[in-house]
Every structure is written in C-alpha cells, then in structure tokens.
C-alpha cells in the first residue's frame, strides 16, 4: 500500500479469484504510482470486477488495466467502464 516506485505489475495467471481482486482493489484505492496492472487469467468474477471498478473511482494514476480471460461478464465489464 505504501508503494512509491512500482509503476507496472503483472499478476497474470495467479488464480486469485474475487478475494484476491478485492485485496488488489483496496491497494488501488491508496496507490499513487502504479500505472499498469495486468490481471489476466485470474478467475476474477463479477464481484472482483466491481470491487476494482469502485477502487478506480479513487485511483487517478492507473491508465492500463488488463482483465482478459477472467469471468467478469457483462455486469463486471459495465462496472469497469463506468
């Protein structure tokens, strides 16, 4: 949470699921340096996507987010898009 140097993070294929996505979301709320986050193939569902979407309302630095090959569905995608 107190990161001051890391700008890119690739967590592809870690199967973190919604619980892991929620933990990432909490970190995103306060992080001010991360610009790129790859979360491909992590079994993230709608709940995880919604948690990340909510965190992005507070985060002003993340410019690239890859959620490919997860299970976020239409509702999760809509939440991210808002």
C-alpha positions in Angstrom: 0.0 0.0 0.0 2.9 2.4 0.6 4.4 1.8 -2.8 6.3 4.9 -4.1 8.3 3.4 -7.0 6.5 0.5 -8.7 4.7 1.6 -11.9 3.8 -1.7 -13.6 2.6 -5.0 -12.1 1.9 -8.3 -13.9 0.0 -10.8 -11.9 -1.2 -12.9 -14.8 -2.3 -16.5 -14.1 -2.3 -16.4 -10.3 -5.9 -17.6 -9.9 -6.5 -15.0 -7.2 -10.3 -15.0 -7.7 -12.6 -12.4 -6.3 -11.0 -12.4 -2.9 -7.6 -11.5 -4.5 -9.2 -8.9 -6.7 -10.8 -7.3 -3.7 -7.4 -7.1 -2.0 -5.9 -5.5 -5.1 -8.8 -3.1 -5.1 -8.0 -2.0 -1.6 -4.4 -1.3 -2.6 -5.5 0.6 -5.7 -7.6 3.0 -3.6 -4.5 4.4 -2.0 -1.8 3.7 -4.6 -0.5 6.8 -6.4 2.3 5.4 -8.6 1.0 2.2 -10.4 0.1 3.0 -14.0 -0.2 -0.5 -15.5 -1.8 -3.6 -14.0 -2.2 -7.0 -15.7 -4.7 -9.4 -14.1 -5.2 -11.8 -17.0 -6.3 -15.4 -16.2 -7.0 -14.9 -12.5 -10.6 -16.4 -12.2 -11.9 -12.9 -11.3 -15.7 -12.8 -11.4 -18.3 -10.0 -11.3 -17.7 -9.3 -7.6 -14.0 -8.8 -8.1 -14.5 -6.6 -11.1 -17.0 -4.5 -9.2 -14.5 -4.1 -6.3 -11.8 -3.0 -8.8 -14.2 -0.6 -10.5 -15.1 1.0 -7.3 -11.4 1.4 -6.4 -10.7 3.0 -9.7 -13.1 5.9 -8.7 -10.5 6.9 -6.2 -7.4 6.0 -8.2 -6.2 8.6 -10.6 -2.9 7.1 -11.8 -3.8 3.7 -13.3 -4.0 4.1 -17.0 -3.8 0.4 -18.2 -5.8 -2.4 -16.8 -5.9 -5.9 -18.4 -8.7 -8.2 -17.1 -8.6 -10.5 -20.1 -9.6 -14.2 -19.8 -11.5 -13.7 -16.5 -15.1 -14.3 -15.8 -16.3 -10.7 -15.2 -19.3 -11.0 -17.5 -21.3 -8.1 -18.8 -22.1 -6.7 -15.4 -18.4 -6.6 -14.4 -17.4 -5.0 -17.7 -20.1 -2.4 -17.3 -18.8 -1.6 -13.8 -15.3 -1.2 -15.0 -16.5 1.0 -17.9 -18.3 3.4 -15.6 
